[in-house]
């Protein structure tokens, strides 16, 4: 669940109202950190592949197809791959 989820539950149990936009703020901060870290890796000469969990979990997902996309990317010259679906 993570610290964010635990804090929300603790606030609820203690009768405190969570900040309305705290979830959005957390997601925005995560996206900002991800972008910064990807740039740092690229600046160091690394190639970056981001695989979203939603692309491989679920009855309608095909993890083998995701693996095939990653292998194709590894063999390419492309610096970045993001697999969302």
N, C-alpha and C positions, 0 to 999 in steps of 0.2 A: 504494500500500500504506500509506503514511503512516508517521509516526515510530513509532507503537506497534508495527506489524508488523515494522518494521526492527529495533527493539530486541529483540523476541522472537526473531528469527532470529539476531541477534548473540549473545544470551545462549545460545541453543542451540549455536551453533558454538563458543562459548568454554567449553562444558560447564557453564554455570550453569543452575540450575533456575529458571524464571520463577515469580514469586509466583502462587499458585493463583487468587486472586481478582482479579488485576490487570485482567483483561478486564472483569469485572463492575464494578470500581471505575471504570474508564474510561467505561463506558457510563452508569453512574449520574451521574458528573460531567458528561458530555455532556448528559444529560437535564436536570440541574439548571441548566446554562448556558443551554440552549434555553428553559427555562421563564422564567428571569430575563430573558433578552433579549426574549422575547415580551411580558412584562409591561412592560419599559422602552418598547418600541415602542408598546404600547397606551396607556401613560401619556402618551406624546407625541402621541397622537391618530391614530396609524397603525392601519390595518387589517392583519391578518396572515394570510397564506395559506402553509401548509406543504404541500409536495408531496413525498411519499416516492418515492424512485427506484423502489422495487418496484411502484409503481402505474402506471408507464409502460414499464418494461422487461420484455421477455419475450414469447414468441410468443402467449400467451393474454391479453395486455393490450391495451387500447384507448385509445391516447393521445388520440384525438379525443373520446372520452367524458369524459376527464379535462379536456380543454380546455373542453368544454361546461359542466362543473361549475364551473370557474373563472370563466368568463364569466357564468354565472348568479349566482355569488357576488358578482362585481364590480358587477353591476347591483342587488344587494340592499343592505340596510342592515346586514347581519350583520358583526360585527367580526372574526370568526375563521373560517377554514376549514382543515381538515386532510384531505388526500386520502391515504389509505393503500392502498386497493385499487381 
